[in-house]
Amino acid sequence: MIRKCLFPVAGYGTRFLPATKSMPKEMLPIVNKPLVQYGVEESIEAGLKEIALVTGRGKRAIADHFDISFELEKQIAGSSKESYLKSIRKVLDEGTFMMTRQREMKGLGHAILTGECLIGNEAFGVILSDDLCVNCDDDGVMAQMVKLYKQFRCSIVAIQEVPMENIEKYGVIAGDDMGDGLFRVKAMVEKPKPEDAPSNLAVIGRYILTPDIFDILRDTPPGKNGEVQLTDALMTQAQNGCVLAYKFRGRRFDCGSVPGFIEATNYVYENIYVDGEG
């Protein structure tokens, strides 16, 4: 029922300068795999095998990563190093990739609207590569959300509890508790001050969106920082219908920050990484 997942990967990654001056932040490696590959693997695991990339200038490395490298593969064919390509070959075998460019950085809402040409009139997932989500003992976060979509057929956002001193970094929801980690969204605020936050339930980078979100985004005026905010469009959607928030099972790392990136690297190395397998 859901085939496509959109990846907004056009951002500048300024918090990782100078590394990201000529290298996409989504290609920064957590141990031996770039951030964006972890997200694509999560999408494919959930059955969303059509990958839509909204890229920008200086992002060709992402497209090249999800393609064959004939020279490299010929060079290491038959050697022990060939096993390092196992995971990316699996991704290329199972997924299909399409992309368009976001010419100006006007916020997450604008990035998703830019991807409309790749999505069409169907529900779709959204994964923000900055948020690395792992769950070694259960379904990935997107797979959990796909199961919920099959039941409720509405937009769903992933949430987690965060300390109030960090609440200004997130979109924040308040809503009716439906049990089992589900909330029906009644309020959603983008990056509020702690005293203005409706709760400590923060939206993280996993969404399932119904296609009417595109028309709503077209009519959504620029909000905080002059950007088109997905939060504002989702609030409109919630007022006119239903948006659910889901407190997912698993662990999330904020790899858009240096401390979170280091924490994720240490965790993956200690708990997930297997030497000799890419």
N, C-alpha and C positions, 0 to 999 in steps of 0.2 A: 504493500500500500504506500509505503514511502520508499522512493528509489534514490533520491538525491540528497547530497549534503553540501552546503555552501561553506567555503572557507574564505573569510575576509583576510587577505594576507598582503595588503598594500601599505601598511603602516611603516613608519620610519625607524622605529626601535631606538629612539633617542636615549633611553636609559642605559643602553649598552654601547654607546659611542666610546671610543672610536671604532670598536669592532664592527659595528653595523654601518659604518660609513660606506663600505662597498659590498657588504655581505648582508643579505636579508636576515632579520632577527629570527624568522621562522626556520632558518637553516642552522641556527646555533645548535650544537649537539648536546644532548643529554647522554653522556657516555659516548656511544658510537652511532647514535641515530639522531637526525635532526628533529626538532620539536614538531614540525608539520607532519612528519611521517607517523609519529605516535598518534596524532589526531586522525589521520587517514586510516590507520589500522583500526582505531576505535570505530570509525564510521563503517568500514567494511564488515567488521564483526557484527554490527547492528543490522546488516543487510542493506545499508545505503552505499551502493557500489558505484554510483555515478557521482564523481567528485567535481564540484564546480569551484574554481579558484578565481577570486576577484583580486587581481594583482595590480602592480603599479610599476613605475619606472625603477630600474635597477633590481628587478625581481626575477630575472631570467634563470637564475640558479634553481629556483623552485621548479620551473617547467623542466629544466634539464634533469633534475633529480628524479622526476617521474617519467623517465624515458630511458631507452637503452643507450649505454655508452660502449659502442663497438670496440674502440681501441682498448679501453680498460679491460673489457671482458675477454678479448682475444689474448691480452697480455697475461692474464692470470688463469686462463682456462686450464683445467687439469691439475692445478696446484692446490695446496691446502688453503690458500687465500680465497679460493672461489667460494668457500662456505660463508665468507663475510657478506656476500650478496644475497644470501638466502631470503632474508626478510623483505628486501625491496623487490626481488623477483616475484615473490608471492603477491605483493601489493600490485605490481604491474599486471600479473596474470588475472587477478580477481577484479580490479577496478578499471574504470574508464575515466579519462580526465578531459576537462574542457575549461577554458579560461577566457576572461575578459579583463579589461583594464579600468581601474578607477582613476580618472585623470586628475581629480582633486580630492584631497583628504577633507571630507566634510562630515565625519562622524560615522559611527557604526550603522545607523539607519540608512545613510546615503550609500554606504558600501553594499548593504543588502539589497537596496533598490537597484544598484548598478548590476547586481547579479540576476535580476529578473529575466533577462534575455536567455540565461542558461537554465533557469528553473521552470518557467512556464506556469501554467495554471494547476499547480499541484502542491500538496504539503511537502515540506522539506526540513531537513535538519540544518543546524548551524553549529559549527565548532570553531571556537577561538583558540588558536594554537598556543597562545600565552598561558592558557590554563591546561596544565598536564594533569589528567585524571587517571588514577590507577585503581584497579580492584582485582587483586590476585586470586580471590576466592569466589568471585561472582561475575555476573554480566558487567560489561563496561557501562558507563553512565548513559551513553547514547542508546545502547540496547535496552536499558531499563526504561528510558523515556519512550522508545518506540512501542514497547508493550503497553504503556499507559495511553499513548495516542490511539492505539487500536481499540481501547476501551472507551475513551472519552471524545475523540475526534475534535480536539480543539488545540490551540497553541499552548505550549508547555515550556516553562523556564526552569532551569536547575537552580537550586538555592542551597546555601549552607549558613550556619550561624557563624558570625564573626565578632570579635571584640568591638565594642562601641568606639574605641579610640581609632579603629581602622575603617569605620563605616563610611567615611567621606570618599573612599576609593571605589565605591560600588553603587549600582542601582539597588534599591532596597524595597521589599514588598511588605504589605500587611494584608491579611485576609482571614477567611473563615477556615478553621482547622477541620479537615475532612477525615483525619486519621491516616495512619500508614505513611506519614511524611508528606501528605498532600494538603495544599491550601488553595482555596478559590480566591484569586487575587481581587482585592477591593481597593488597594492603593499601591502605587509604585512611584518612587521618587529617585531621580538620578543624583547620586553623590551628595546626599544631604549632610549638613552638619549634625553632629551627634544629638544635639538638643532638638533637631527637627526630624530625626529619623523615626519612621513609624514602627520600626522593630529592629532587631539585629539579624534579620534574614536577608542575606545578600545574594543577588543574582550573580552567578558565575557563567563562564563561557560555553554553555550548552543550551540550545534551544530547539524546539520543534515549532515551526510556524505554519499556519494555514495561509493559502495564497492571497486572501483578502488583505494581508499585511502590506502588499505592494501599493494598493490604492490608498490605504491609510497613510503610508509613508509619503506618498506624493502630496498629500494634503497636510502633512505635519510641518509646521513652521520650525525654523531653527530654534533650538532651545539653549541649554547650558553651553557656554563657550562658543555660541554661534553655530553649533553643529546640529545635524538632524539626528535626534536621539531615538534609538529603538525603544527605549523605556517609555517615551511619550506615546509612540504608536501603539505599544502593547497596552498602555493604560486606556487608550481609546477603544481598543479591541475588547478589553475587559468590561468597560462600561456598556458596550453595545452587545456583548455576548458572554464569552467565558474564556478566561485565561487561568491555567493552573500553574502553581509553583510546586516543585518536587524536591524534597530534601533527600538527595541521592545517597546511595550506599557506595562507599569508596573514599579515597583520599585525593585531595586536590592540591596542587602546588602552583603558586603564582610565579610562573617563569617569566613574567614581564618585569620582575624586579630581580636585582642581583642576589639578594639573600634567598629568595624563593628558588631561583635557578640553581644555586649551590646546594640547597636542601634537596631539590629534586634529583640532582646528579648523584649525591651521596646515597639517597634512598634507592634509586634504580641500580646503582652499582652493587649495593649490598643485598638487594632483594630480588632483582629481576634479571640483571645482565648475566649472560652466559658467554664466556670467552669462546671465540671462534664462530659465533653465529651473529650475522648482521641483523 
